[in-house]
């Protein structure tokens, strides 16, 4: 191609870029029809993926109205789901349409219940892996070992809704089992007792999909599972929103969720506000601004932000005062007035400004940080921990697992992460590519020798100590075994449920009773989770104490081990035995 042709193309490109976007990307009948054609293809591909159990746009899949959409999260296939439902039909032997529907509802509920442990393990390992990966990146080189440890262990401190999921599914399965036996007149002496009221009669009218899903309303399930015609309206009848409209709808959704939430997390910040709803803060005249996505999204909760020009003119730094984590609030400091000039005399008077209409008074700006809790656990600010990056890495890991979950069945992995992967992530996050932090937990700030400098003269040195590497590996091994507890429990429950339902010579009442007891008996799993969490904390503390020995010259900060130090109930052998004995006595009394 000649130079003249290249120059002509460059000129054409420059002219095309100068055209306004509203003209360049204007809507035309041809473009609308092209978009409609692509939408038809995409919708058909999405439907096909759901029917084949290859849906990847899910988190845990327990609340999916169509169970086929959750198969990738559980590592199952459509044939596995059909076999599971057929097992319940064969063993319960329903005789009427109502019994058939209840049997299908119990099968779906049990399928979800069997995946709770597996889903919990996948969520834990992906969350830990993503945080360790982000902590090892160069942008987070300023984090101390204590902060990395708190980021990695925080999810074990708060949990991930495991108890709530178990209770909902166990209660729904027992409810359906009682209704099934009551319809047959075999509910006498059944451990589950329900009053026959309008609510129970109403549940009998639900679809089997709604009966087996305690996480979604009946209307939501019916809307998703309703038969679709497959037709699509013509292109000229579509209402194309555009990017700006979608962004505004998202901001409005954030605004409504914030206003109608109880915000109990505000109780953690009594020095700012009493524990009350966000709407109450707005009603009190506070100009509340919701900050999400690490500060990239700001939503003002007052309906008319233009009524407060003084607030709109505030600088960005002041709008993001300290107060980190979800539900934290902050109020701006009143700037000190500038001192009078030294050259001014008592007789000198400033020029009288021209009269103008006073601007509306601006209420105090209160920033409400919402989103993840990792940075709050580590005691760092939003700018020091990129939550958007953590979510990005977690989404990539989750998508990769969902695409390969069936092929990974039977392998020694959880959520697509192997033990070696987790050990390597621990080594990279704590060892920092073979460099050991000797800052004794002191924050490293910009301007004190750079982002990687420390208060210690010997800030970072190569780590030649093999014992340090072994301590990191020991902590990673404890984390792996802690995650394996839920995964192993899920596998045991699947095998035992199949054994219970196929138990020859037992009645349907006995089978359902044994299944309910299997689902309810999770005490051993929770005890094992607490024990391995304690071992993980002990090994992490041993690593930190070896790296940062506390001496009289370097006593460390008082909150260095906050959220890391193991509980005395589980770390002391005698106390643990006495606690488990007391819990056994309380369980027998109930």
Secondary structure, DSSP 4 states (H G I P E B T S, - for coil): --HHHHHHHHHHHHHHHHS-HHHHT---HHHHHHHHHHHHHHHHHHHHHHHTT---S-SS-TT-SSGGGGHHHHT--HHHHHHHHHHHHHHH---SHHHHHHHHHHHHHHHHHHHHHHHHHHHHHHHHHHHHHHHTSGGGTT--HHHHHHHHHHHHHH--SHHHHHHHHHHHHHHHHHHHHHHHT--TT-S------HHHHHHHTS-HHHHT-TTS-HHHHHHHHSPP------GGG-----HHHHHHHHHHHHHHHHHTS--GGGGG-TTT--S--HHHHHHTT-EEEEEEGGGTEEEE-SS-GGG-HHHHTS-HHHHT-S--STTEEEEPPPPPPPPPPTT--TT--PPPPPP-PPPPPPPPEEEEE-S-SHHHHHT--TTTS-HHHHHHHHHHHHHHHHHHTTTTTTSSEETTEEHHHHHHHHHHHHHTTTEEE-STTPPP-TTSSSTT--SSSS-EEE---HHHHHHHHHHHHHHHHHHHHHHHHHHHHHHHHHHHHT-TT--HHHHHHHHHHHHH--HHHHHHHHHHHHHHHHHHHHHHHHHS---SS----TTTTTTTSPPHHHHSHHHHHHHHHHHHHHHHH-
